Amino acid sequence: MQLPAAQVAVLQAANADDATSVDAIAEATDLPPETVTGAVFELEDEGLVAVAERVDETITLTDEGAEYAAGDLPEIRLYEAALEAGADDDPVSMGQVIGAAELDGNQVDIALSNYARKGYGQIDSGEITADPDADPNADAEANALSALEDDGDGDSELAADEFSTEIRDQLERRGLLELAETTTREVTLTDDGVTELMAGLETAETVGQVTPELLTGGEWEDVEFAEYNVEADAEQFEGGRVHILRQTADRVKDVLVGMGFQEMEGPHVDADFWINDSLFMPQDHPARTHWDRFALEQPTHIDELPAELVERVERAHRDGVGEDGEGYHSPWDEDFARALALRGHTTSLSTRYLSGREIGEIEPPARFFSVEKVYRNDTLDPTHLLEFFQIEGWVMAEDLSVRDLMGTFEEFYAQFGIEDIQFKPHYNPYTEPSFELFGTHPTTGELVEIGNSGIFREEMLEPLGVECDVMAWGLALERLLMLMYGFEDIRDIHGTLCDLELLRETEVTY
């Protein structure tokens, strides 16, 4: 019987009584494992060998996991620092505890994300408490990391079934371990294989690839080409791809441009004047405290603001606008308005454009939008992050009404297959009337808040020099994803705990 050289070598190395692994055959024949694998499948098709497969799962620590295994998880360090600061008795400043825990970079987000989840305490309004009954020594995730570090000869590898599925999945989501599947194939000679081996085998001269010499010399007509098994396993390579959040943001931009909108751009760091004061947001509003914003340490204030506009905005705050206007009758300080912070909403772009400071005076009718990142000192939970994307938009025209605003939302969300939008009256300092938007989560059936909107008040528009109606909104991009794909926790798609496998497999719908 004539067979290719690789198949002959495999038959001669295999055994009828004991199963031999592909790796063992590769070592015995001095052939690459992939060559042996191909030959084994071809011999199996001929009925000369039997192939048995076994899939083993192993867990290996990542570099970050090894770092925490050697030390402590960030949430444990935060808890121990909170205890030392007395947070088991009274709430303590979160910044103070973070500093004492010596957390930096991503470790801060990681600690805050897992602190309350594990029952170490609570974080609220910039303060932290510690549960005195919590026991870091009983932390299942920390213990699993320690077990991996202490295993065997220090190779940090264990069988996957040595941990509960819940702990294993959580650590994998956090990027602290890698779960690998290894397929082991073992080969045994069949009766037919033994018969052919005893009868004697001849090596067939086959060619594995077409070369220029074969083509130009005409030898390709006479040689025998090796067969290829296109069903043989191949190593999987994960290439880079655009994040689903960015893909959806691009889709949103396409929809809004198709609805006649133009895109706005502007700074992520801006003066409180553009972020809040120009919106007729009083300077003593709770949302403008240091608990709810990220202020800059250096520089702390903007150098220049348009003097005439500052004067008009201050007058609106103090005295109101129009015959019946009263203003807020509260302190207004220009130095406070000059303070720099990360923008808490992209409405700062709207005030810049409406004032004519960005692209000049805008004549109605006009439509503008942005899909940009904003930053808020929120408590982390399945629907809140410290930074997220906001879909900002506004329409300037005469005689706008709430019906125009609702119709715009219905048209926009219908482009994403969402047709059950609900509206709820709301209060904003800068819009009247105002309402929030809600959509039904496709998995849980719960109503999810997806945005805020309204008609800009005269007290905001008059100082900016706008003399007609403007309807505006701020929608959450991440919550649009929740309604589109059924995500229940936006941390699965955004941030340090995101699920990479989920991001690779999810396709943007059009």
C-alpha positions in Angstrom: 0.0 0.0 0.0 1.4 3.4 -0.9 0.9 6.3 1.5 2.4 9.7 1.9 5.6 9.8 4.1 3.8 11.4 7.0 1.1 8.8 7.1 3.6 6.0 7.0 5.6 7.5 9.8 2.4 7.8 11.9 1.3 4.2 11.3 4.8 3.0 12.3 4.8 5.0 15.5 1.2 4.1 16.6 0.3 1.0 18.6 -2.7 -1.4 18.4 -2.7 -2.0 22.2 -2.0 1.4 23.7 -3.3 4.8 22.7 -0.5 7.2 21.7 -0.9 11.0 21.8 -0.3 13.1 18.8 2.5 14.9 20.7 4.2 11.6 21.4 4.0 10.6 17.8 5.3 14.0 16.7 8.3 13.6 19.0 9.0 10.0 17.9 8.8 10.9 14.2 10.4 14.3 14.4 7.4 15.8 12.5 5.6 19.0 13.4 2.4 18.3 15.5 0.2 19.9 12.9 1.6 17.6 10.2 0.9 14.6 12.4 -2.6 15.8 13.1 -3.3 16.1 9.4 -1.9 12.6 8.7 -4.0 11.1 11.6 -7.2 12.5 10.2 -6.4 11.2 6.8 -5.6 7.7 8.2 -8.8 7.8 10.2 -10.8 8.4 7.0 -9.0 5.3 5.5 -10.0 3.3 8.5 -6.4 2.5 9.5 -6.4 4.3 12.9 -9.0 5.2 15.5 -8.8 8.7 17.1 -10.0 9.6 20.6 -10.3 13.2 21.7 -10.2 14.7 25.3 -10.7 18.4 26.1 -8.9 19.6 29.3 -9.5 23.1 30.8 -6.7 24.8 32.7 -6.6 28.1 34.6 -3.6 30.3 34.5 -3.0 33.6 36.3 -2.5 36.7 34.3 0.2 39.2 35.3 -2.4 41.3 37.1 -3.7 38.2 38.8 -0.2 37.2 39.9 0.3 40.7 41.3 -2.9 40.5 43.5 -2.1 36.9 44.5 1.2 38.0 45.8 -0.3 41.0 47.6 -4.0 41.8 48.0 -7.0 42.5 45.8 -7.7 46.3 45.5 -11.0 46.0 47.3 -9.4 44.3 50.3 -6.7 47.0 50.5 -9.5 49.6 50.4 -11.4 47.8 53.1 -8.4 47.5 55.4 -7.6 51.2 54.9 -11.3 52.1 55.6 -11.1 50.1 58.9 -7.9 51.9 59.9 -9.6 55.3 59.1 -12.5 54.4 61.4 -15.1 53.9 58.7 -16.6 51.0 60.7 -18.0 53.7 63.1 -18.7 56.7 60.9 -18.5 57.5 57.1 -15.0 58.7 56.0 -14.0 60.7 52.9 -13.4 58.3 50.0 -10.4 60.3 48.8 -8.7 59.9 52.2 -9.2 56.1 52.3 -8.1 55.7 48.7 -4.9 57.6 49.5 -4.3 55.5 52.6 -4.8 52.3 50.6 -2.1 53.5 48.1 -4.3 52.7 45.1 -3.6 54.2 41.8 -4.7 54.1 38.2 -7.2 51.4 37.4 -6.9 49.9 40.9 -9.2 52.7 42.2 -12.0 51.8 39.7 -11.5 48.1 40.4 -11.7 48.6 44.2 -14.8 50.8 44.0 -16.5 48.4 41.6 -16.1 45.4 43.9 -16.2 46.9 47.4 -20.0 47.0 47.9 -20.5 43.9 45.8 -18.5 41.8 48.2 -20.2 43.3 51.3 -17.1 45.2 52.6 -19.2 48.3 53.1 -21.0 51.1 51.2 -19.9 54.1 49.0 -22.2 57.0 48.7 -21.8 60.7 47.9 -18.0 60.6 48.2 -18.0 58.9 51.6 -17.2 55.3 52.5 -18.3 53.0 55.3 -16.8 49.6 56.4 -18.7 46.6 57.7 -16.8 45.4 60.8 -18.1 41.9 60.3 -16.7 41.5 56.8 -13.8 38.9 56.6 -11.2 39.4 53.9 -9.8 36.0 54.8 -13.0 34.4 53.5 -12.9 36.3 50.2 -13.4 33.4 47.7 -11.8 35.3 44.8 -8.7 36.1 46.8 -8.4 32.6 48.1 -8.7 31.2 44.5 -5.8 33.5 43.4 -3.7 32.3 46.3 -4.4 28.7 45.4 -3.3 29.3 41.9 -0.1 31.0 43.0 0.8 28.2 45.4 0.0 25.3 43.0 2.7 22.8 42.2 6.0 24.1 41.1 4.9 27.7 40.9 3.5 27.4 37.4 0.3 29.1 38.5 -1.9 26.5 36.7 -4.8 24.4 38.0 -7.5 22.3 36.4 -10.6 24.4 35.7 -12.9 22.2 37.8 -11.1 23.0 41.0 -13.0 26.3 41.4 -16.7 27.0 41.3 -18.0 28.2 38.0 -19.1 31.5 39.6 -15.7 32.3 41.0 -13.9 31.2 37.9 -16.2 33.4 35.6 -15.9 36.4 37.9 -12.1 36.3 38.0 -12.0 35.7 34.2 -14.2 38.8 33.7 -11.8 40.8 35.8 -8.9 39.7 33.7 -7.1 38.0 36.6 -7.0 34.5 35.1 -7.0 32.9 31.7 -9.1 29.8 30.9 -7.5 27.6 28.3 -8.9 24.6 26.6 -6.4 21.9 25.4 -7.6 19.2 23.0 -5.6 16.0 23.4 -5.9 13.4 20.6 -4.8 9.8 21.1 -4.3 7.3 18.2 -4.7 3.6 18.1 -4.1 1.2 15.2 -7.2 -0.5 13.9 -7.2 -4.1 12.7 -7.0 -2.8 9.1 -4.1 -0.6 10.1 -2.2 -3.6 11.6 -2.9 -5.7 8.5 -1.5 -3.0 6.1 1.5 -2.4 8.4 2.4 -6.1 8.4 1.8 -6.4 4.6 4.4 -3.6 4.1 4.0 0.0 3.3 5.5 2.1 0.5 6.1 5.8 0.7 4.4 7.6 -2.1 6.2 10.6 -3.5 3.8 13.5 -3.1 4.2 17.2 -3.4 2.9 19.5 -0.7 2.8 22.8 -2.6 3.0 24.2 -6.1 6.3 25.9 -6.9 7.4 28.2 -9.8 9.7 25.4 -10.9 6.9 22.8 -11.1 4.9 25.2 -13.2 7.6 26.4 -15.6 9.0 22.9 -16.1 5.7 21.2 -16.7 6.4 18.6 -13.9 3.1 19.5 -12.2 1.3 17.3 -14.7 3.0 14.2 -13.5 3.5 14.6 -9.8 1.0 13.4 -7.1 -0.2 16.3 -4.8 -0.8 15.7 -1.1 -4.4 15.9 0.0 -5.4 18.7 2.4 -7.9 18.2 5.2 -9.7 21.5 5.3 -11.6 20.3 8.4 -8.5 19.9 10.6 -8.4 22.1 13.7 -6.3 25.3 13.4 -5.1 27.7 16.0 -7.6 30.5 16.6 -6.3 34.1 16.4 -8.3 37.0 17.8 -7.8 40.1 15.9 -8.6 43.6 17.0 -12.0 45.2 16.2 -13.9 48.3 16.8 -15.6 48.3 20.2 -19.4 47.8 20.0 -19.9 51.0 21.9 -17.9 52.9 19.2 -19.7 51.0 16.5 -23.1 52.0 18.0 -21.9 55.6 18.4 -21.0 55.7 14.7 -24.5 54.2 13.9 -26.1 57.0 16.0 -24.2 59.6 14.2 -25.3 58.2 10.8 -28.9 58.3 12.0 -28.8 61.9 13.2 -27.0 63.1 10.1 -29.7 61.4 8.1 -32.2 63.4 10.1 -30.5 66.6 9.1 -28.3 67.2 12.1 -24.7 68.6 12.1 -22.1 67.4 14.6 -20.7 69.6 17.4 -17.2 69.3 18.9 -15.7 70.9 22.0 -13.4 70.5 25.1 -13.7 67.7 27.6 -12.4 70.1 30.3 -14.3 73.3 30.4 -15.3 76.2 32.7 -18.3 75.9 35.0 -19.6 78.9 33.1 -20.2 76.9 30.0 -21.1 73.7 31.8 -23.6 75.1 34.3 -23.9 78.9 34.5 -24.9 79.4 30.9 -27.6 76.7 31.5 -29.2 78.9 34.2 -28.0 76.4 36.8 -27.7 78.2 40.1 -24.2 78.2 41.7 -25.6 76.8 44.9 -27.2 73.8 43.1 -26.2 70.5 44.8 -25.0 69.0 41.6 -22.3 71.7 41.4 -20.5 70.7 44.6 -17.2 68.9 44.6 -19.0 65.6 45.4 -20.6 65.5 42.0 -17.9 66.9 39.7 -14.3 66.3 38.8 -12.4 69.6 39.3 -8.9 70.2 37.9 -6.0 70.8 40.2 -3.8 72.5 37.6 -4.9 74.7 36.0 -7.8 75.5 38.3 -9.5 78.3 36.3 -10.0 79.4 32.7 -8.2 82.5 31.6 -10.8 84.3 29.5 -14.6 84.4 29.3 -16.6 86.7 27.0 -17.2 89.7 29.3 -20.6 90.8 27.8 -22.0 87.2 27.9 -20.8 86.8 31.5 -22.6 90.0 32.4 -25.9 88.9 30.8 -25.7 85.4 32.4 -25.0 86.9 35.8 -28.0 89.3 35.4 -30.3 86.4 34.5 -29.2 84.5 37.6 -29.6 87.5 39.9 -32.7 89.2 38.4 -34.3 86.8 36.0 -35.4 87.6 32.4 -38.5 89.4 31.3 -41.1 91.3 33.3 -42.0 88.4 35.5 -38.4 87.1 35.9 -37.1 86.9 39.4 -33.8 85.0 39.1 -32.5 82.9 42.0 -31.7 85.6 44.6 -28.6 83.6 45.4 -24.9 84.5 45.3 -23.2 84.5 41.9 -19.4 84.7 41.7 -17.5 85.0 38.5 -14.4 83.3 40.0 -16.6 80.3 40.7 -17.8 80.3 37.1 -14.2 80.3 35.8 -13.4 77.0 37.7 -12.3 74.2 35.4 -13.8 70.7 35.6 -14.4 67.6 33.5 -17.8 68.3 31.8 -20.7 66.5 33.5 -22.8 66.7 30.3 -22.2 67.7 26.8 -24.8 70.5 27.1 -21.7 72.7 27.5 -21.2 72.2 23.8 -24.7 73.4 23.1 -24.2 76.6 25.1 -21.0 77.3 23.3 -22.7 76.8 19.9 -25.9 78.7 20.7 -23.9 81.7 22.0 -22.1 82.0 18.6 -18.7 81.5 20.2 -17.8 78.3 18.2 -18.9 78.7 14.6 -20.5 82.2 14.6 -24.2 83.1 14.9 -26.5 80.3 14.0 -29.7 81.1 12.1 -32.9 79.0 12.6 -33.9 76.5 11.6 -30.9 74.5 12.8 -30.1 71.0 14.2 -27.0 70.0 16.0 -25.8 66.9 17.9 -22.8 65.3 19.5 -21.9 61.8 20.8 -19.2 62.5 23.3 -17.9 61.3 26.7 -19.0 62.9 30.0 -17.8 62.5 33.5 -19.7 62.3 36.8 -18.8 61.3 40.3 -21.6 58.7 40.5 -21.9 55.6 42.6 -21.0 52.7 40.4 -23.8 50.2 39.7 -25.2 48.3 36.7 -26.5 51.5 35.1 -24.0 54.1 36.3 -20.3 54.7 35.5 -17.9 57.5 36.3 -17.6 58.2 32.6 -20.0 57.4 29.8 -21.2 58.6 26.4 -24.0 61.1 26.0 -26.0 61.7 22.9 -26.6 65.5 22.9 -28.9 67.2 20.5 -30.9 70.3 19.9 -33.2 71.9 17.3 -33.6 75.6 16.9 -36.8 76.7 15.2 -39.9 78.9 15.6 -43.0 77.6 17.6 -41.6 74.3 18.8 -43.7 72.2 21.1 -43.4 69.1 23.2 -45.1 67.1 20.4 -42.1 68.0 18.1 -39.7 66.8 20.7 -41.6 63.5 21.3 -41.9 62.9 17.6 -38.2 63.4 17.2 -37.4 60.7 19.8 -39.9 58.3 18.3 -38.3 58.7 14.9 -34.8 58.4 16.3 -35.3 55.3 18.4 -37.4 53.5 15.7 -34.1 53.4 13.7 -32.8 51.0 16.4 -36.0 48.9 16.6 -37.2 50.6 19.8 -40.8 51.6 19.6 -42.1 51.6 23.2 -40.6 54.9 24.5 -42.4 56.3 27.5 -42.3 59.9 28.8 -42.4 61.2 32.4 -42.6 64.9 33.5 -39.4 66.1 35.1 -37.7 69.2 36.5 -34.5 70.8 35.0 -33.3 74.3 35.9 -32.7 75.1 32.2 -35.8 73.5 30.5 -39.5 74.0 30.8 -41.4 71.9 30.1 -39.1 68.9 30.8 -39.5 65.2 30.7 -37.4 62.0 31.1 -37.4 59.1 28.6 -37.8 55.4 29.5 -37.6 52.2 27.5 -38.4 48.6 28.3 -35.5 46.3 28.9 -35.9 43.3 26.5 -34.7 40.8 29.1 -36.0 42.0 32.5 -39.0 43.9 31.3 -38.1 46.8 33.6 -38.3 50.4 32.6 -34.9 51.9 32.1 -34.3 55.6 32.1 -32.6 56.5 28.8 -32.5 60.3 28.7 -33.6 63.7 29.7 -35.1 66.5 27.6 -37.1 69.7 27.4 -37.5 73.1 25.8 -34.8 75.5 26.8 -36.0 78.3 29.2 -36.0 82.0 28.2 -33.6 82.6 31.2 -31.0 80.4 29.4 -31.6 81.5 25.8 -31.9 85.3 26.2 -28.4 85.8 27.6 -27.0 83.6 24.7 -28.7 85.9 22.2 -31.2 83.3 20.9 -34.6 84.6 20.1 -36.5 81.5 19.0 -37.4 78.2 20.5 -34.8 75.5 21.2 -35.7 71.9 22.2 -32.9 69.8 23.5 -31.9 66.4 25.0 -29.2 64.3 26.5 -29.5 60.6 25.9 -27.3 57.7 27.3 -25.5 55.7 24.6 -24.8 52.8 27.0 -28.5 52.5 27.9 -29.4 52.4 24.2 -27.1 49.3 24.0 -29.0 47.8 27.0 -32.3 48.1 25.1 -30.8 46.9 21.8 -28.9 43.8 23.0 -30.4 43.0 26.5 -27.2 43.9 28.5 -28.1 44.1 32.2 -24.8 45.6 33.4 -23.0 48.2 31.4 -19.8 47.2 33.1 -19.8 44.1 30.9 -19.2 46.3 27.9 -17.3 49.3 29.3 -14.5 49.7 31.8 -12.0 47.4 33.6 -14.5 44.5 34.1 -15.8 44.3 30.6 -16.5 40.8 29.1 -14.1 40.5 26.2 -15.7 37.4 24.8 -19.1 39.2 24.7 -17.5 42.2 22.9 -16.0 39.9 20.3 -19.2 38.0 19.6 -21.8 40.9 19.6 -22.6 42.4 16.3 -24.1 45.9 15.8 -27.5 45.6 14.3 -28.6 48.0 11.5 
